[in-house]
Amino acid sequence: MSREISRRTFIKGATAAGVVLAAGSYFVWDGKNIPEQVKKGDITYDVLIIGSGGAGMRAALAAAQNKDLKVAVMTKLIPTRSASTMAQGGMNGVTGVTDPKDSVESHMFDTVKGADYLCDQDAVEFFAERAGKNIYEMDYMGYPYNRQDDGHFHQRKMGGSSHARAAYYEDRSGHAMVHALFEQCLANNIDFISECQMLEISMDGDKLNGVIALDMRSGHLMGVPAKSVIIATGGYGRAYWIRTSNPYSSTGDGIVAGMNVGIPFKDPEMVQFHPTGLAVNGVLLSESSRAEGALLLNKDGERFMAKYAPEKKELATRDVVARAIATEIEQGRGVGEGIQAAVYMDFTKIPAERIHERLGQVEDLSRRFAGIDITKQPVPISPTCHYSMGGLETMDFHTCETRVPGVYAAGECSCVSIHGANRLGANSLSEVLVFGHVAGDAAADYAKSNNYSGNQAKLSQDCEKWLNKFEEVTGRDKSAGKTVPEIRDAMVNTMWFKVGVFREENQLQQAAKEIAALEKEYEHCYVGDTSHVYNTAFEQYFELGGLLQISQAVIQGAIARKESRGAHTRRDFPKRDDVNFLKHTLISKDQKTGQYKTEYKDVVVTKFQPKERKY
C-alpha cells in the first residue's frame, strides 16, 4: 500500500495528541450509567454489544452506520476502562509507510508461522488484507500516532514480524485507541449501559430473547431485549490472578455466557504467557521494550536468548521467549523464588530520551510497582498470562456469527481463528478493529432482516431466577463453606503451577480433579454481603464461577492435545504432531450434567504448508 494521505497524516505526533484531547470537549457524556428507556424497559435494541473494548466499540460504530437501528454497548466498567486500554505495543498492518518492502503476503506468513500453523489461513489472509486499512481509518478518527519527520505515522518491528508494521502511540497504543473509538461512538449517538454485569444470554429454545444484567449501582436486575447480541468481553487472565497482565475485569464472562447457550470454546488450551511481566505482580512491560532494544539477562549477566533463538533473540515469538525465561529460572539462573522468580530486562543501553518518548508507560510501571528506574538498572521480569488465542467458536470469519442465530463474537473472547497456537505482538489491536467491524456489519444486517422474535415473558422469568439466586447466595451463613477468595486462591495455585508455561499429563489430571473439587465447593461458598448497592462481593462470586468453568475447559483442552505447539508445551510430548493434532479443539459443557465434551475441527491450510518453526 502506498503512502496514502488522510486528513491527519500531515499532523505531527504532539499536535495529533492535542487534537484528540480537544475533540473530547465537543462531546458530552452525562455520566448516567443506564439510559432511561432501558430502566423503563421500553426499548428493544437491534444490536446489543457486550463489552466496551476495541472490538465492542468498533462493532458499535459499524452497526450505527445504519441510522435506523438502535445500538447499545453494555459494559461492567465505565466505557474507557476496558482491557484494551492496557495494550501497549501497537497495531500491525501493511502500509509501506516505514518499510516499503512489507507486503500482505509477508504479514500473512509471519502470522501463520507465529501461530505454529494452527490458524485458519483463509481467515489470516482476510485479516492481513484489511489490517493496514484500519491503521489509516484510525488515523482519520484522530488517533495520535507517533510520527516520522515527514508527518506519516511511524511503524516498528515487533516479535515474530519480518518487517516494521506496528503503528503505535508511545507504549499506550490501546489507551489511545479506546478513547478515539469512544469519541466516535458518542458522536454517533450510541447508547452506553455502564457498570452493568451481564449474567446470561437469555434464550427461549433456539430464539434469542436478549441479555440479563445486574446494575451494580442499584442492584436492580434487568432483562434487555435485543434482536442480535455481539459478545466482545475480552479474555480471562484472572484465572492466573497475580500472574497475569490482565485487569481484574478479565474474567471470561462472555465466553462462559456463550458456552452456556451452546457455543463451543475453541482452542482453550492455547493460553499465551507474555515473557515480560513484572515479577512482583505480573503487570505487563510491553514487547515494544524489546523492539526498542531492551535485553534479557540472567543472574550471571548473560544475554541468554541467543541460545534459544539465535536469529531473532529477544524478538522471537512470545512462546519461545517465555519458555526460554522459564527454563533459565528452572535451571537456577534466575533471581528470587516461587511465583515471583525472575530474570532481568535491561534497558540501560537504550538512550534515556528514547525511553521517555516511546516507553513512558513501561518506565512508569517499573518505578511504581518495582521501585526501579529502568534508565539506570535492569528490572526483574518473568512470564505472565497475557492472552487467549482461543475463544468462542465463530462459524464464518466474514460475519463472526456463532452457532446461535443472532449471536456474534469478536475480539479476544472469540476464535476466528487467526492466532492459532501463539499470537504475534501487535496483531491483537488490529484483530479487534478488523473483526469488530465485521461483527458490527453482520449483526446490523441480521437485525435489518429479522423482527424481534424473543419471549419477553421468559426474559422476566430469567430476571426473577437471578434475583432468587442473588438472595440465596448473599444470604448464606458463614458456616456455609469456604469464602470466595479462598476458592479463588486455590484455583490460581492450581492453574499457575500445573497449567502454566510447561505442562504434563500427571499434573493436568491432578489439576482437573482440583478444579472439579473447587467447583463443588463453589456451590455453597460464603459471599458475605447482602446489600444491593455496589455489591462487589456478589460480582466477584459470579466472576469466580465463570473462571472455574474457563479453567476446567483450558485443562481439558490441554489434556487432549498430546503434543507441543506454540504456547502449549507438553513436557511428556515435546514435539509438534501434525498428523494427529493439526486441528482445533472444541470444548463444550453439558448444562444438565456439568460434563465437559471434547471435539475437533480441521485447520484450514491454503498457501503455507506446515514446516518446522525456527527463529
C-alpha positions in Angstrom: 0.0 0.0 0.0 1.4 3.4 -0.9 1.7 6.3 1.4 -2.0 7.4 1.2 -2.7 10.8 2.6 -5.5 11.1 5.1 -6.7 14.2 6.7 -4.4 13.6 9.6 -1.2 12.4 8.1 0.3 15.8 8.0 -0.1 16.3 11.7 3.0 15.6 13.9 2.6 13.4 17.0 2.3 16.0 19.7 -0.2 18.0 17.6 -2.3 14.9 16.9 -2.4 14.1 20.6 -3.7 17.6 21.3 -6.4 17.2 18.6 -7.7 14.1 20.2 -7.8 15.7 23.7 -9.5 18.7 22.3 -12.0 16.6 20.4 -13.4 15.4 23.8 -14.7 18.9 24.5 -17.2 18.6 21.6 -18.9 15.6 23.1 -20.8 15.3 26.4 -21.4 12.0 28.2 -23.7 12.8 31.1 -22.3 10.0 33.3 -25.7 8.3 33.8 -24.9 4.6 33.7 -28.2 3.4 32.2 -30.4 5.1 29.6 -33.9 5.9 30.9 -35.5 3.7 28.2 -33.6 0.7 29.4 -34.6 1.4 33.0 -38.3 1.7 31.9 -38.0 -1.5 29.8 -39.5 0.1 26.7 -36.7 -0.3 24.2 -35.6 -3.3 22.2 -32.1 -3.0 20.7 -31.3 -4.1 17.2 -27.7 -4.6 18.1 -26.6 -5.0 21.7 -22.8 -5.3 22.2 -21.4 -6.7 25.5 -18.0 -5.2 26.2 -16.6 -1.7 25.6 -13.1 -2.6 24.4 -11.7 -2.1 20.9 -13.9 -4.9 19.4 -17.0 -3.8 21.1 -16.8 -0.1 20.2 -15.6 -0.8 16.7 -18.6 -3.1 16.3 -20.9 -0.4 17.6 -19.6 2.1 15.1 -20.1 -0.3 12.2 -23.7 -1.1 13.3 -24.5 2.5 13.9 -23.8 3.4 10.3 -27.4 2.1 9.8 -29.1 5.2 11.3 -32.5 3.4 11.7 -31.0 0.8 14.1 -30.9 1.1 17.9 -27.4 0.2 19.0 -26.0 -0.1 22.5 -22.8 -1.1 24.3 -23.1 -2.8 27.7 -20.0 -2.8 30.0 -19.4 -3.8 33.6 -17.0 -0.9 33.8 -17.2 2.6 32.6 -16.6 2.7 28.8 -13.0 3.7 28.7 -11.7 1.2 31.3 -11.7 -1.9 29.2 -8.7 -4.3 29.0 -8.0 -2.9 25.5 -6.6 0.3 27.2 -3.8 -1.8 28.6 -2.5 -2.9 25.2 0.9 -1.2 24.7 2.9 -2.1 21.6 0.9 -1.1 18.6 -1.3 -2.4 15.8 0.1 -4.4 12.9 -0.9 -3.6 9.3 0.8 -3.4 5.9 1.0 0.2 4.8 4.5 0.5 3.3 4.9 3.8 5.2 8.0 2.8 7.3 9.1 -0.3 5.3 8.1 -0.2 1.7 9.2 -3.8 1.2 6.4 -5.1 3.6 3.5 -7.0 2.0 0.2 -8.7 2.8 1.8 -12.0 2.0 4.6 -11.3 4.4 2.2 -10.3 7.2 0.2 -13.4 6.5 3.2 -15.8 6.6 4.5 -14.2 9.8 1.1 -14.7 11.5 0.8 -18.3 10.2 4.3 -19.2 11.3 3.9 -17.4 14.7 0.6 -19.4 15.2 2.6 -22.6 14.7 0.3 -23.4 11.8 -2.8 -23.9 14.0 -4.6 -20.9 12.5 -7.1 -20.9 9.6 -5.1 -19.4 6.7 -8.1 -18.1 4.8 -9.1 -16.1 7.9 -5.5 -14.9 8.3 -5.4 -13.7 4.7 -8.7 -11.8 5.1 -7.2 -10.2 8.3 -3.9 -9.2 6.7 -5.6 -7.7 3.7 -7.7 -5.4 6.0 -5.3 -4.6 8.9 -3.4 -1.8 7.1 -6.7 -0.1 6.1 -7.7 0.0 9.8 -4.5 1.9 10.6 -5.5 4.6 8.1 -9.0 4.6 9.4 -7.9 5.2 13.0 -5.6 8.0 11.7 -8.7 9.6 10.2 -10.5 9.3 13.5 -7.7 11.2 15.2 -5.5 8.5 16.7 -2.3 10.3 17.9 0.3 8.0 16.2 4.0 8.5 16.9 5.1 10.1 13.6 8.1 10.3 11.3 9.7 13.6 10.3 7.5 13.7 7.1 4.3 13.5 9.2 3.4 9.9 8.4 2.9 7.5 11.3 5.9 5.5 12.3 5.8 1.7 12.4 8.2 -0.6 14.4 9.0 -4.3 14.2 7.5 -6.5 16.9 8.4 -10.0 17.9 8.0 -12.6 15.1 7.5 -9.9 12.4 9.8 -9.7 9.4 9.1 -6.0 8.8 8.3 -2.9 10.7 4.5 -2.9 10.6 3.3 -1.9 14.1 1.9 1.6 14.2 1.7 2.9 17.7 1.3 5.8 20.2 4.2 5.6 22.6 3.6 2.4 24.6 0.0 3.3 25.2 -1.5 2.2 21.9 -4.6 0.6 23.3 -5.4 3.5 25.6 -5.4 5.9 22.7 -7.4 3.6 20.5 -10.2 3.1 23.1 -10.5 6.9 23.6 -10.6 7.6 19.9 -13.3 5.0 19.4 -15.3 6.2 22.4 -15.4 9.8 21.0 -16.7 8.4 17.7 -19.4 6.4 19.5 -20.6 9.5 21.3 -20.7 11.4 18.0 -22.8 8.6 16.5 -25.3 8.6 19.4 -24.6 5.0 20.5 -26.2 4.2 23.9 -23.9 3.0 26.8 -25.2 0.8 29.5 -22.4 1.0 32.0 -21.5 -0.6 35.3 -23.8 -3.5 34.4 -22.7 -7.1 34.8 -24.1 -9.4 32.1 -25.3 -12.5 33.9 -26.5 -14.6 31.0 -27.8 -14.6 27.4 -31.5 -15.3 27.7 -32.9 -17.8 25.2 -36.3 -19.3 24.6 -35.5 -22.5 22.9 -33.3 -21.5 20.0 -34.6 -18.0 19.9 -32.7 -15.1 21.4 -34.5 -13.0 24.0 -31.7 -10.6 25.0 -29.4 -10.3 28.0 -29.9 -10.5 31.8 -27.8 -7.9 33.6 -27.2 -6.6 37.1 -27.0 -2.8 37.6 -24.1 -2.6 40.0 -25.1 0.9 41.2 -28.6 -0.2 42.4 -28.6 -3.9 42.4 -31.5 -3.9 40.0 -31.8 -6.9 37.7 -32.7 -6.1 34.1 -33.8 -8.0 31.1 -32.6 -6.1 28.0 -34.3 -7.4 24.8 -32.3 -7.5 21.6 -32.5 -8.8 18.1 -28.8 -9.5 18.0 -26.0 -9.7 20.5 -22.3 -9.3 19.9 -20.1 -10.8 22.6 -16.9 -8.7 22.9 -15.9 -9.2 26.6 -12.2 -10.0 26.2 -10.1 -12.6 27.9 -9.9 -14.5 31.2 -6.3 -13.8 32.5 -7.5 -13.6 36.1 -7.7 -17.4 36.2 -4.0 -16.9 36.9 -4.6 -14.0 39.3 -1.4 -12.1 40.1 0.5 -13.9 37.3 -1.4 -12.1 34.6 -1.1 -8.8 32.8 -4.9 -8.6 32.5 -7.1 -6.2 34.6 -9.3 -7.5 37.4 -12.2 -7.3 34.9 -10.8 -10.0 32.6 -12.8 -13.0 33.9 -14.1 -14.6 30.7 -17.8 -13.6 31.3 -18.7 -13.6 27.6 -17.0 -17.0 26.9 -19.0 -18.6 29.8 -22.2 -17.0 28.7 -21.6 -18.3 25.2 -20.8 -21.8 26.3 -23.9 -21.8 28.4 -26.1 -21.3 25.3 -24.3 -23.9 23.3 -21.3 -22.2 21.7 -18.1 -24.3 22.0 -14.9 -22.9 23.5 -12.4 -23.3 20.6 -8.7 -24.0 21.4 -9.0 -23.1 25.1 -5.6 -24.7 25.9 -3.8 -22.0 23.9 -3.1 -19.5 26.6 -0.3 -17.1 25.8 2.2 -16.3 28.5 3.8 -13.0 27.7 7.5 -13.3 28.6 7.9 -9.9 30.3 5.6 -9.3 33.2 6.9 -7.6 36.3 8.0 -10.3 38.7 6.3 -8.6 41.6 2.7 -8.6 40.3 2.5 -9.8 36.6 1.9 -6.3 35.2 3.0 -6.2 31.5 6.1 -4.5 30.3 5.4 -4.1 26.6 7.0 -6.1 23.9 7.9 -2.7 22.4 10.6 -2.7 25.2 12.5 -5.4 23.3 11.6 -3.8 19.9 13.3 -0.7 21.1 16.4 -2.6 22.3 15.9 -3.9 25.8 17.9 -7.1 26.5 17.1 -10.2 28.6 19.8 -11.2 31.1 20.0 -14.0 33.6 21.5 -13.6 37.1 25.0 -14.0 35.7 24.5 -11.1 33.3 24.4 -13.5 30.3 22.2 -12.4 27.3 20.7 -15.9 27.1 18.2 -15.6 24.2 21.0 -16.3 21.7 20.8 -20.0 23.0 17.1 -20.3 22.3 16.6 -18.2 19.2 19.9 -17.5 17.5 18.5 -15.3 14.8 15.7 -13.3 16.4 17.0 -13.4 20.0 14.8 -11.1 22.1 12.4 -10.6 19.2 11.5 -14.2 18.8 7.8 -15.0 19.3 6.3 -14.8 22.7 6.0 -18.5 23.4 9.7 -19.0 22.5 10.9 -16.2 24.8 8.6 -17.2 27.6 9.9 -20.8 27.6 13.5 -19.5 27.5 12.9 -17.4 30.6 11.1 -20.2 32.4 14.0 -22.6 31.6 16.6 -20.1 32.8 14.7 -19.8 36.1 14.2 -23.6 36.5 17.9 -24.3 35.9 18.9 -21.9 38.6 20.0 -18.9 36.6 17.1 -16.7 37.7 16.6 -14.5 40.8 14.0 -14.8 43.5 11.8 -17.7 44.4 8.4 -19.3 43.8 5.7 -17.5 41.9 7.9 -14.3 41.7 11.2 -15.9 40.4 12.6 -13.9 37.6 15.3 -12.9 35.1 16.3 -9.3 34.2 15.2 -7.0 31.4 17.9 -4.4 30.8 17.0 -1.0 29.2 20.3 0.8 30.1 21.7 0.6 26.6 18.6 2.5 25.2 19.1 6.3 25.3 17.0 7.8 28.1 15.4 10.2 25.7 14.0 7.4 23.6 12.7 5.6 26.7 10.9 8.8 27.8 9.5 9.3 24.3 8.5 5.7 23.4 8.4 3.7 26.6 6.9 6.1 29.1 4.4 3.7 30.5 6.9 0.9 30.9 9.2 3.4 32.7 6.3 4.5 35.0 5.1 0.9 35.8 8.6 -0.2 36.7 9.1 2.7 39.0 5.6 2.5 40.6 5.5 -1.3 41.2 9.1 -2.4 41.3 10.8 0.8 42.6 13.2 0.7 39.7 14.4 3.4 37.3 14.9 1.5 34.1 17.2 4.1 32.7 19.7 3.1 35.4 19.2 -0.5 36.3 17.5 -3.7 35.0 14.1 -4.8 36.2 13.1 -8.3 37.3 10.6 -9.9 34.9 9.0 -13.3 34.4 6.2 -14.8 32.2 2.7 -13.7 32.8 -0.7 -14.9 31.5 -1.5 -12.4 28.8 -3.9 -13.6 26.1 -6.2 -16.3 25.0 -5.7 -17.4 21.4 -8.8 -19.5 21.9 -12.3 -18.2 22.4 -15.9 -18.8 21.3 -16.1 -20.6 18.0 -17.2 -18.4 15.1 -18.6 -20.1 12.1 -17.6 -17.7 9.4 -14.8 -15.1 9.6 -16.7 -12.9 7.1 -19.5 -12.4 9.7 -18.2 -13.6 13.1 -21.6 -15.4 13.6 -21.8 -18.3 16.1 -23.9 -21.4 16.2 -26.6 -19.5 17.9 -28.7 -17.3 15.4 -28.3 -13.7 16.3 -25.3 -14.1 18.5 -21.8 -12.9 17.2 -18.4 -12.8 18.9 -15.4 -10.6 18.2 -12.1 -9.8 19.9 -10.2 -11.9 22.4 -13.3 -13.7 23.6 -13.7 -15.1 20.0 -11.7 -17.5 17.9 -11.9 -16.9 14.2 -9.0 -18.3 14.1 -6.1 -16.1 13.2 -3.7 -16.5 16.2 -3.6 -20.3 16.3 -1.2 -21.5 19.0 0.6 -18.2 19.5 -0.4 -14.6 18.8 2.2 -12.1 17.4 2.7 -8.9 19.2 0.5 -6.0 17.8 -1.9 -8.4 16.0 -4.5 -8.1 18.7 -5.4 -4.4 18.3 -5.6 -5.0 14.6 -7.8 -8.0 15.1 -10.3 -6.2 17.3 -10.6 -3.4 14.6 -11.0 -5.8 11.7 -13.4 -8.3 13.2 -15.2 -5.8 15.4 -16.1 -4.0 12.2 -17.1 -7.4 10.6 -19.3 -8.4 13.5 -21.0 -5.0 13.7 -21.8 -5.1 10.0 -23.2 -8.7 10.2 -25.2 -8.1 13.3 -26.8 -5.0 11.7 -27.6 -6.9 8.6 -29.3 -9.6 10.8 -31.3 -7.0 12.7 -32.5 -5.4 9.5 -33.6 -8.8 8.1 -35.3 -10.1 11.2 -38.1 -9.0 13.5 -37.6 -9.4 17.3 -38.8 -13.0 18.0 -37.8 -13.3 21.6 -40.1 -14.0 24.5 -40.2 -11.1 26.9 -42.0 -13.2 29.5 -39.1 -15.6 29.5 -36.8 -12.6 29.9 -38.7 -11.6 33.0 -38.6 -15.1 34.3 -34.8 -15.2 33.9 -34.6 -11.9 35.9 -36.6 -13.5 38.7 -34.4 -16.5 38.7 -31.3 -14.3 39.1 -32.9 -12.3 41.9 -33.6 -15.5 43.8 -30.1 -16.6 43.1 -28.8 -13.3 44.5 -30.8 -13.6 47.7 -29.9 -17.2 48.3 -26.1 -16.7 47.7 -25.7 -13.4 49.7 -27.9 -14.8 52.5 -25.7 -17.7 53.3 -24.2 -18.1 56.8 -20.5 -18.0 57.5 -20.6 -21.7 58.2 -21.8 -22.5 54.6 -18.4 -23.1 53.2 -15.2 -21.5 52.1 -15.0 -17.9 51.1 -14.8 -16.7 47.5 -11.1 -15.5 48.0 -10.1 -18.9 49.5 -11.5 -20.8 46.5 -10.0 -18.3 44.1 -6.5 -18.6 45.6 -6.7 -22.4 45.4 -7.7 -22.1 41.7 -4.8 -19.8 41.0 -2.2 -22.1 42.5 -3.6 -25.0 40.5 -3.6 -23.1 37.2 -0.1 -21.4 37.6 1.8 -24.4 38.9 0.1 -27.2 36.9 -1.4 -25.5 33.8 1.3 -22.9 33.2 4.1 -22.4 30.7 5.1 -26.1 31.0 2.5 -28.9 31.2 2.4 -32.7 31.6 -0.2 -35.4 32.0 0.0 -36.2 35.7 -0.2 -32.5 36.7 -3.0 -31.8 34.2 -5.1 -34.7 35.5 -4.5 -33.6 39.1 -5.5 -30.0 38.1 -8.7 -31.3 36.6 -9.6 -33.0 39.9 -8.7 -30.0 41.9 -10.8 -27.6 39.8 -13.7 -30.0 39.9 -13.5 -30.1 43.7 -13.4 -26.3 43.8 -16.5 -26.2 41.5 -18.3 -28.3 44.2 -17.1 -26.0 47.0 -18.2 -23.0 45.0 -21.8 -24.3 45.0 -22.1 -23.5 48.7 -19.4 -20.9 49.3 -19.8 -17.9 51.6 -20.2 -14.4 50.0 -21.0 -12.2 53.0 -22.6 -9.1 51.6 -26.4 -8.8 51.5 -26.6 -5.3 50.2 -27.8 -4.5 46.7 -25.8 -1.3 46.1 -22.4 -1.9 44.6 -22.2 -5.5 45.9 -18.8 -6.3 44.6 -18.7 -9.4 46.7 -21.5 -10.9 44.7 -19.8 -9.7 41.4 -16.6 -11.5 42.5 -18.6 -14.6 43.3 -20.2 -14.5 39.9 -16.9 -14.0 38.1 -15.3 -16.8 40.1 -17.9 -19.3 38.9 -17.0 -18.3 35.3 -13.3 -18.6 35.9 -13.7 -22.1 37.3 -15.5 -23.1 34.2 -12.9 -21.5 32.0 -10.1 -23.2 33.9 -11.6 -26.6 33.5 -12.1 -26.0 29.8 -8.4 -25.0 29.5 -7.3 -28.1 31.4 -9.5 -30.4 29.3 -8.1 -29.0 26.1 -4.5 -29.3 27.4 -5.1 -32.9 28.4 -6.5 -33.8 25.0 -3.7 -32.1 23.0 -0.8 -34.6 23.4 1.8 -32.5 21.6 3.7 -29.3 22.0 2.6 -26.4 19.7 3.1 -22.7 20.2 2.1 -21.6 23.7 1.0 -25.2 24.6 4.1 -27.0 25.8 3.8 -30.6 27.0 7.0 -32.0 28.5 5.8 -35.5 28.0 5.0 -34.8 24.3 7.8 -32.3 23.4 7.3 -32.4 19.6 4.6 -31.0 17.3 2.3 -33.7 15.9 0.7 -32.5 12.6 -0.6 -36.0 11.8 -2.9 -36.1 14.9 -3.2 -32.5 16.1 -3.3 -30.1 13.2 -6.8 -29.5 14.3 -8.8 -27.2 16.6 -10.1 -28.3 19.9 -13.7 -27.6 20.7 -14.8 -27.8 24.4 -18.5 -27.8 25.3 -20.2 -28.1 28.7 -23.5 -30.0 29.2 -25.6 -27.7 31.2 -27.6 -30.6 32.8 -24.8 -32.9 33.7 -21.9 -30.5 34.1 -19.7 -32.7 32.0 -17.2 -31.3 29.5 -17.0 -32.7 26.0 -14.1 -32.5 23.6 -14.5 -32.4 19.8 -12.2 -31.4 16.9 -12.4 -29.2 13.8 -10.0 -29.2 10.9 -7.5 -26.4 10.5 -7.8 -24.6 7.1 -4.4 -24.7 5.2 -4.2 -22.7 2.0 -0.8 -21.1 1.0 1.6 -22.3 3.6 2.2 -26.0 4.3 3.3 -26.6 7.9 7.1 -26.9 8.4 9.5 -26.7 11.3 9.3 -23.3 13.1 12.7 -21.7 13.8 13.6 -18.2 15.0 
